[in-house]
Amino acid sequence: MRAYGDRLYYGSGEIFIIDLEKGQTLHKIETPNRSARFPHAQFIDAVAVDEEHQRMYTTDGYFLMCMRLPE
């Protein structure tokens, strides 16, 4: 779980991005890797946020991913 700005980022099956002021879910991101080959792929734990480059890093249990922070 990581707070950055007015948002909270955490993984629980998907990546959830929550507006801290309103308590609303702004984004819910599913892994693009869930398939017959990787049936258990899901975002489970940590989300790291790189504030300087506006990226978040996480893993879905199979791959390490770097994603641009959503607006």
Number of C-alpha atoms within 10 A of each C-alpha: 15 15 16 12 9 10 18 18 20 21 22 12 17 18 23 21 23 19 17 14 8 10 11 11 13 14 15 14 13 16 16 9 16 14 10 7 8 12 9 14 20 21 22 16 16 17 21 16 21 14 11 6 9 11 15 18 15 20 18 24 14 13 11 9 13 14 11 12 14 11 5
